Amino acid sequence: MPKTEAREDVDVDAVLAEYSAWLGRQPLAARSREAYLAQVRDFVGWLAASEHGGQALVDPHVRDWAVRDYKRCAKTTKRWAPASVNQALAAIDNFYRSRGAGRPEVAREELAQTAPRALSEGEQRAFLRFVEADPSARDRAIATVFFYAGLRLSELGALDMTDIAVSARRGRVTIREGKGDAYREVPLNSPCRNALDEWVAARADQLAALAEGRGRSGATAPEPSALWLSRSGTRMSTRAIDLVIRRLAADAGLDLSAHILRHTCVTNLVRSGADVVLVAEIAGHRRLDTTRRYSLPSQADKDAALEAVVVQT
């Protein structure tokens, strides 16, 4: 680090409050804001205890040295993987942008050229068998739409009844506020349409029963606009939806999240030979490079390649 005259303290609470207020005015999804704030909170806390102090917030040279030292700490002390280090650096870039400062001159970590984790064919069959056997029409529909439409968790959770259109031969789901506030429409195949038909019928029965019970007890009114309803008739949280996927996966002997189902859907599309531009539109990717990652070999592909050349003695 270059020589400095005196170390300036960092008012962590004030800095984070200012950044949080700026984040709230940006066109970002709630989960992105939370992720950025969490990463910056860690960085600013580290900065306050470091030799760099508050000068790293105002002096570009000290800023660059500080972020490089933080990156080194993340790699060696925190033992973060390259992808996690890069996520932290992206959040720090965003933080300095909020202060009207330039991006720190810090190199990103080289990432391994591997496709995102997706379920194998055997794991997919096992998961779908347990989905089809589940007694809850709602949970079957959630899992089926995730598996075949490849929506993000936040996108699925935000769906209203008016966002789905299903007929005997065609269907689509409308994403009104995807990543980057982008709008897109995703086709629904026959398994999705069938699962949604079953859930919409069960949902109507649930709302009717809740209306009858509310008349007797004065319970909280349900949210009839939401597609996915909790037992009380309110909109399901994204956490509750993710837990549905995790429960079904556990029943099948798998450990996965809703996000892995999205990866699986996109991987299946790419490996089936679908055009990368079409897949990017379906997945809501703004950059084709994001979609092309799914054509890379997976860790399982690498493992199988090396096993195939084992010499029997």
Buried (B, 14 or more C-beta within 10 A) or exposed (E): BEEBEEEBEBBBEEBBEEBBEBBEEEEBBEEBBEBBBEBBBBBBBBBBEBBBBBBBBEBEEBBBBBBBBBBEBBBEEEEBEBEBBBBBBBBBBBBBEBBEBEBBEBEEBEEEEBBBBBBEEEBBEBBBEBBEEBEBBBBBBBBBBBBBBBBBBBBBBBBBEEBBEBEEEEBBBBBBEBBEEEEBBBEBEEBBBBBBBBBBEBBEEBBEEBBEEBEEEEEEEBBBEBBBBBEEBBBBEBEBBBBBBBBBBEBBEBEBBBBBBBBBBBBBBBEEEBEBEEBBBBBBBEEEEBBBBBEEEBEEEEEEEEEEEEEEE
